[in-house]
């Protein structure tokens, strides 16, 4: 659908996941000079960089130099962090000096945090809370990602209250995609109850959302589809391009091939279009795409284990909220077929009329004004994007 990815996740830290691969011993993680060769061609493209990974990016030995490289190349980027800042310098203060820095995301796991797959003590969680608080107080757009593991699902309300108190601008509850038998995978009924709670709080106006990869037949239509290899690609510490962090399939290498060529490759299209059995004839395939693409690799089954034999989602009727003001949590990009709104949560194609509506949203127009200028259909479009987490509604009282 897109000419190039909407955004790239760039993983700069070697991780035990990559060590399972039969790489030649001489293949080492990339140094700054190699990253510059990869990133320089991207500076002319409108691609958002998400500096993220299977480990905290701040653990990269040349992390400060990497940030300076992004500044030098004038590349817009966001940073995903677990709050582990081992370098002895003030990251928050440093980021304030980089004009192209946009947002900071923190991964928050109540009761402890993880790094390289190992549980960390409570003091690291306190360090993370302090990072969230300081980022917010320094005026950063501060978002928090919360993996939905077994002991998070029963504490959704408490987690949200705590993170809002720390100053988080948005809280995204994401699906846990780790090993099933580690005591971390929540039971289905607990997970569904948590999703209902999140949706209820969202309708009350709290800045919370459900992340990708939940099948619509499980989430009731309040999640967005997996956008792996559809809206984004992942670049690993060796320059290899993958469709997803957890995928072992390598689609190409940016030291050997251009991003455009990899994006047009058969391997990427095959990964993008892969579907589990039973999904092809579903009425909601366009929005759902069958849940997690890596079901077989993750859990040894060909279809997502959360898929439910139901009649699909049930979207509630759209409402007009008067003076409620949509908040922009997306970017707009022109494609050959028209326009798309792009968020980390998803991608939605829009017609020319929709583009004018989104421009009005960017300027802070209320829903009442949107309906007056563009009609009820425009409000329905905004409300649908709100339900999926791509737009926030300021002043909403459900």
C-alpha positions as CSV (number, residue, x, y, z in Angstrom):
1,X,0.0,0.0,0.0
2,X,2.7,2.5,1.0
3,X,5.6,3.5,-1.3
4,X,8.0,3.2,1.6
5,X,7.5,2.3,5.2
6,X,5.7,4.8,7.4
7,X,8.4,4.3,10.0
8,X,11.4,2.2,10.9
9,X,12.2,0.5,14.2
10,X,16.0,0.6,14.5
11,X,17.6,-1.8,17.0
12,X,21.2,-0.9,17.7
13,X,21.9,-3.3,20.6
14,X,23.0,-6.9,20.2
15,X,20.6,-9.3,22.1
16,X,20.5,-13.0,22.9
17,X,17.7,-13.4,20.3
18,X,20.2,-12.6,17.6
19,X,22.9,-14.8,19.0
20,X,20.8,-17.9,18.2
21,X,21.5,-17.3,14.5
22,X,24.3,-19.1,12.7
23,X,26.2,-15.8,11.9
24,X,29.8,-16.1,10.9
25,X,31.9,-15.2,14.0
26,X,33.3,-12.2,12.1
27,X,29.9,-10.6,11.8
28,X,29.8,-8.0,14.6
29,X,27.1,-5.5,15.5
30,X,27.4,-2.3,13.5
31,X,29.5,0.7,14.6
32,X,28.7,4.3,14.1
33,X,30.4,4.6,10.7
34,X,28.2,1.7,9.3
35,X,25.1,3.2,10.8
36,X,25.8,6.4,9.0
37,X,26.0,4.6,5.7
38,X,22.5,3.1,6.4
39,X,20.9,6.3,7.8
40,X,22.2,8.9,5.3
41,X,19.9,7.8,2.4
42,X,16.9,8.0,4.8
43,X,17.4,11.7,5.5
44,X,15.6,12.6,2.2
45,X,12.7,10.3,2.9
46,X,9.7,11.2,5.2
47,X,10.2,8.2,7.5
48,X,9.9,8.4,11.2
49,X,12.7,6.6,13.1
50,X,11.8,4.7,16.3
51,X,15.0,4.0,18.1
52,X,13.9,0.8,19.9
53,X,14.9,-2.8,20.2
54,X,14.8,-6.1,22.1
55,X,17.1,-4.4,24.6
56,X,17.3,-0.8,25.8
57,X,18.9,1.4,23.1
58,X,20.7,3.3,25.8
59,X,22.9,0.2,26.3
60,X,24.6,0.7,23.0
61,X,28.2,1.5,23.7
62,X,28.2,4.5,21.4
63,X,24.6,5.6,22.2
64,X,25.5,9.3,22.7
65,X,27.3,9.4,19.3
66,X,24.4,7.6,17.7
67,X,22.0,10.4,18.9
68,X,24.4,13.0,17.5
69,X,24.4,11.2,14.2
70,X,20.6,11.4,14.0
71,X,21.0,15.1,14.8
72,X,23.7,15.6,12.1
73,X,21.5,13.8,9.5
74,X,18.4,15.8,10.5
75,X,16.4,12.6,11.1
76,X,13.3,12.9,13.1
77,X,13.1,10.1,15.7
78,X,11.5,8.9,18.9
79,X,13.2,6.9,21.6
80,X,11.8,3.7,23.3
81,X,13.5,3.0,26.6
82,X,13.1,0.9,29.7
83,X,14.7,3.6,31.8
84,X,18.2,2.0,31.9
85,X,20.7,4.8,31.4
86,X,24.1,3.3,32.4
87,X,26.3,6.0,30.8
88,X,26.5,8.4,33.7
89,X,25.1,11.4,31.7
90,X,21.8,13.2,31.7
91,X,19.9,11.7,28.8
92,X,16.8,13.9,29.3
93,X,18.9,17.1,29.2
94,X,20.8,15.8,26.2
95,X,17.7,15.1,24.2
96,X,16.4,18.6,24.7
97,X,19.4,19.8,22.6
98,X,18.4,17.7,19.6
99,X,15.7,19.5,17.4
100,X,14.7,16.4,15.6
101,X,13.8,14.4,18.7
102,X,10.0,14.0,18.9
103,X,8.7,11.6,21.5
104,X,9.9,9.3,24.3
105,X,8.3,5.9,25.0
106,X,9.0,3.9,28.2
107,X,8.3,0.3,28.7
108,X,6.7,-0.2,32.1
109,X,6.3,-3.5,33.9
110,X,4.9,-3.1,37.4
111,X,6.7,-5.2,40.0
112,X,10.0,-5.0,38.1
113,X,11.4,-4.4,34.6
114,X,13.3,-6.5,32.1
115,X,16.5,-6.2,30.2
116,X,17.9,-8.9,28.0
117,X,15.0,-11.1,29.1
118,X,16.0,-11.0,32.8
119,X,13.9,-9.7,35.7
120,X,15.2,-6.6,37.3
121,X,14.9,-5.5,41.0
122,X,12.5,-2.9,42.3
123,X,15.2,-0.1,42.4
124,X,15.3,-0.2,38.5
125,X,11.5,0.4,38.5
126,X,12.0,3.4,40.6
127,X,14.7,4.7,38.2
128,X,12.2,4.2,35.4
129,X,9.5,6.1,37.2
130,X,11.9,9.0,37.8
131,X,12.7,9.0,34.0
132,X,9.0,9.2,33.2
133,X,8.5,12.0,35.6
134,X,11.5,14.0,34.4
135,X,10.7,13.6,30.7
136,X,7.2,14.9,31.3
137,X,8.3,17.8,33.4
138,X,10.8,18.8,30.7
139,X,7.9,19.1,28.2
140,X,8.5,15.8,26.2
141,X,5.7,13.9,24.7
142,X,5.9,11.0,27.0
143,X,4.2,7.7,26.2
144,X,4.3,4.5,28.1
145,X,4.0,1.0,26.8
146,X,2.6,-1.7,29.2
147,X,2.9,-5.3,28.2
148,X,-0.2,-7.2,29.2
149,X,1.3,-10.0,31.2
150,X,-0.6,-12.1,33.8
151,X,-0.3,-9.8,36.8
152,X,-0.9,-6.6,34.9
153,X,-4.4,-7.6,33.7
154,X,-6.0,-7.3,37.1
155,X,-4.4,-4.0,37.9
156,X,-5.2,-1.9,34.8
157,X,-6.9,0.9,36.6
158,X,-4.1,1.2,39.2
159,X,-1.4,1.2,36.6
160,X,-3.1,3.9,34.6
161,X,-3.6,6.1,37.7
162,X,0.0,5.7,38.7
163,X,1.4,6.5,35.2
164,X,-0.9,9.5,34.8
165,X,0.4,10.8,38.1
166,X,3.9,10.5,36.8
167,X,3.0,12.7,33.9
168,X,2.5,10.2,31.0
169,X,0.7,11.7,28.0
170,X,-0.5,8.3,26.7
171,X,-0.5,4.7,27.9
172,X,-0.6,1.9,25.3
173,X,-1.4,-1.6,26.6
174,X,0.4,-4.1,24.3
175,X,0.1,-7.8,23.8
176,X,2.7,-10.0,25.4
177,X,4.4,-12.1,22.7
178,X,6.9,-14.1,24.8
179,X,7.1,-17.7,25.9
180,X,3.7,-19.2,27.0
181,X,4.9,-21.3,29.9
182,X,6.8,-18.6,31.8
183,X,3.9,-17.6,34.1
184,X,3.6,-14.4,32.2
185,X,0.9,-15.2,29.7
186,X,-2.5,-14.0,31.0
187,X,-5.6,-16.2,30.9
188,X,-8.0,-15.4,28.1
189,X,-10.9,-14.3,30.4
190,X,-8.5,-12.0,32.4
191,X,-7.1,-10.5,29.2
192,X,-10.6,-9.8,27.7
193,X,-11.7,-8.3,31.0
194,X,-8.7,-6.0,31.0
195,X,-9.4,-4.9,27.4
196,X,-13.0,-4.1,28.3
197,X,-11.7,-2.0,31.2
198,X,-9.2,-0.1,29.0
199,X,-12.0,0.6,26.5
200,X,-14.3,1.8,29.2
201,X,-11.6,4.2,30.6
202,X,-10.8,5.4,27.1
203,X,-14.5,6.3,26.5
204,X,-14.3,8.4,29.7
205,X,-11.5,10.4,28.1
206,X,-8.4,8.9,29.6
207,X,-5.4,8.8,27.3
208,X,-5.2,5.0,27.0
209,X,-5.2,2.7,24.0
210,X,-4.8,-1.0,23.0
211,X,-1.8,-1.7,20.9
212,X,-1.4,-4.0,17.8
213,X,-1.8,-7.7,17.3
214,X,-5.0,-8.5,19.1
215,X,-7.4,-10.2,16.6
216,X,-10.5,-8.2,16.2
217,X,-12.7,-11.2,17.0
218,X,-11.0,-11.2,20.5
219,X,-10.7,-7.5,21.2
220,X,-14.2,-6.6,20.0
221,X,-12.9,-4.2,17.3
222,X,-11.0,-1.9,19.6
223,X,-7.5,-2.9,18.5
224,X,-5.6,-2.3,15.3
225,X,-4.1,-4.9,13.0
226,X,-0.5,-6.1,13.0
227,X,1.3,-3.6,10.8
228,X,4.5,-5.6,10.5
229,X,6.0,-5.2,7.0
230,X,2.8,-3.2,6.1
231,X,3.6,0.1,7.9
232,X,7.0,-0.5,9.4
233,X,10.1,-2.6,9.1
234,X,12.8,-3.4,11.7
235,X,16.5,-2.9,11.2
236,X,18.6,-5.2,13.5
237,X,22.1,-4.5,15.0
238,X,23.7,-6.0,11.9
239,X,21.8,-3.9,9.3
240,X,19.4,-6.8,8.5
241,X,15.8,-5.9,7.8
242,X,13.0,-7.9,9.3
243,X,9.3,-7.6,9.2
244,X,9.0,-7.7,13.0
245,X,11.3,-7.7,16.0
246,X,10.4,-11.3,16.8
247,X,10.8,-12.6,13.3
248,X,13.8,-14.8,12.3
249,X,13.2,-14.1,8.6
250,X,15.7,-11.6,7.1
251,X,14.2,-9.6,4.1
252,X,17.5,-7.9,3.1
253,X,20.4,-5.9,4.5
254,X,20.7,-2.1,4.2
255,X,24.5,-2.2,3.7
256,X,23.9,-4.3,0.6
257,X,20.5,-3.0,-0.7
258,X,18.4,0.1,-0.6
259,X,15.3,0.4,1.6
260,X,13.1,0.9,-1.4
261,X,14.3,-2.3,-3.0
262,X,13.7,-4.3,0.1
263,X,10.3,-2.7,0.5
264,X,9.4,-3.8,-3.0
265,X,10.8,-7.3,-2.6
266,X,8.8,-10.6,-2.9
267,X,10.1,-11.6,0.6
268,X,8.5,-8.4,2.2
269,X,5.3,-8.8,0.3
270,X,5.0,-12.5,1.2
271,X,5.5,-11.6,4.9
272,X,3.0,-8.8,4.7
273,X,0.3,-10.9,3.1
274,X,0.7,-14.0,5.2
275,X,-2.6,-15.0,6.8
276,X,-3.6,-17.8,9.2
277,X,-6.3,-20.2,7.9
278,X,-9.9,-19.2,8.5
279,X,-9.2,-15.4,8.2
280,X,-9.4,-14.9,4.4
281,X,-13.2,-14.9,4.3
282,X,-13.7,-12.8,7.5
283,X,-15.7,-9.6,7.1
284,X,-13.1,-7.7,9.2
285,X,-10.0,-9.0,7.4
286,X,-9.0,-5.5,6.2
287,X,-8.8,-4.1,9.7
288,X,-7.6,-7.2,11.5
289,X,-5.3,-9.2,9.2
290,X,-5.5,-12.2,11.4
291,X,-3.7,-11.1,14.6
292,X,0.0,-11.8,15.2
293,X,1.8,-12.9,12.0
294,X,4.3,-15.0,13.9
295,X,1.9,-17.4,15.5
296,X,3.6,-20.5,14.2
297,X,7.1,-19.2,15.1
298,X,6.0,-18.0,18.5
299,X,3.6,-20.7,19.7
300,X,3.9,-23.5,17.2
301,X,0.3,-23.1,15.8
302,X,-0.7,-21.7,12.4
303,X,-3.4,-19.4,13.7
304,X,-3.3,-16.8,16.5
305,X,-4.3,-18.6,19.7
306,X,-6.5,-15.6,20.6
307,X,-8.7,-16.0,17.6
308,X,-12.3,-16.6,18.7
309,X,-15.2,-18.4,16.9
310,X,-17.5,-15.4,17.1
311,X,-19.4,-13.2,14.6
312,X,-16.6,-10.6,14.8
313,X,-16.4,-7.2,16.4
314,X,-19.3,-5.0,17.4
315,X,-18.5,-1.4,16.9
316,X,-20.8,1.0,18.9
317,X,-22.6,3.7,17.1
318,X,-20.6,6.9,16.6
319,X,-21.6,9.9,18.6
320,X,-21.2,13.7,18.3
321,X,-19.3,15.1,21.3
322,X,-19.9,18.8,20.8
323,X,-16.9,20.8,22.1
324,X,-14.7,17.7,22.4
325,X,-11.4,18.5,20.6
326,X,-9.5,15.7,18.7
327,X,-5.8,15.6,19.5
328,X,-3.4,14.8,16.8
329,X,-1.5,11.6,17.4
330,X,-0.7,10.9,13.8
331,X,1.1,12.2,10.7
332,X,-0.4,12.5,7.2
333,X,1.5,11.4,4.1
334,X,0.6,11.5,0.4
335,X,0.7,8.3,-1.5
336,X,0.0,7.5,-5.2
337,X,-3.6,6.5,-4.3
338,X,-4.3,9.5,-2.0
339,X,-3.4,10.1,1.6
340,X,-2.8,8.0,4.7
341,X,-2.8,8.8,8.4
342,X,0.1,7.1,10.1
343,X,0.5,6.3,13.8
344,X,2.7,3.8,15.7
345,X,-0.6,1.9,16.3
346,X,-1.8,1.7,12.7
347,X,-2.2,3.1,9.2
348,X,-5.5,4.3,7.7
349,X,-6.0,5.4,4.0
350,X,-8.1,8.5,3.6
351,X,-9.8,10.1,0.6
352,X,-9.3,13.7,-0.4
353,X,-12.3,14.9,1.7
354,X,-10.8,12.9,4.7
355,X,-7.5,14.7,4.2
356,X,-9.2,18.1,4.7
357,X,-10.8,16.8,7.9
358,X,-7.5,15.6,9.2
359,X,-5.9,19.0,8.4
360,X,-8.7,20.6,10.5
361,X,-8.0,18.2,13.3
362,X,-4.3,19.2,13.2
363,X,-5.4,22.8,13.7
364,X,-7.4,21.9,16.9
365,X,-10.9,22.0,15.4
366,X,-13.7,20.7,17.8
367,X,-16.0,17.8,16.7
368,X,-18.9,20.2,16.6
369,X,-17.0,22.4,14.1
370,X,-16.0,19.3,12.1
371,X,-19.6,18.2,11.8
372,X,-20.6,21.8,10.8
373,X,-17.9,22.0,8.1
374,X,-17.7,18.4,6.8
375,X,-20.9,16.6,8.0
376,X,-21.6,13.6,10.2
377,X,-19.5,11.2,8.1
378,X,-16.4,13.2,9.1
379,X,-17.2,12.8,12.8
380,X,-17.7,9.1,12.2
381,X,-14.3,8.8,10.6
382,X,-12.7,10.6,13.6
383,X,-14.6,8.5,16.1
384,X,-13.5,5.3,14.3
385,X,-9.9,6.4,14.5
386,X,-10.4,7.2,18.2
387,X,-11.7,3.7,18.9
388,X,-8.5,2.3,17.4
389,X,-6.2,4.6,19.3
390,X,-4.9,6.8,16.4
391,X,-6.7,9.9,17.7
392,X,-7.3,11.2,21.2
393,X,-10.4,13.2,22.2
394,X,-9.7,16.0,24.7
395,X,-12.5,16.9,27.1
396,X,-14.4,13.6,26.5
397,X,-16.7,12.5,29.3
398,X,-18.2,9.1,28.7
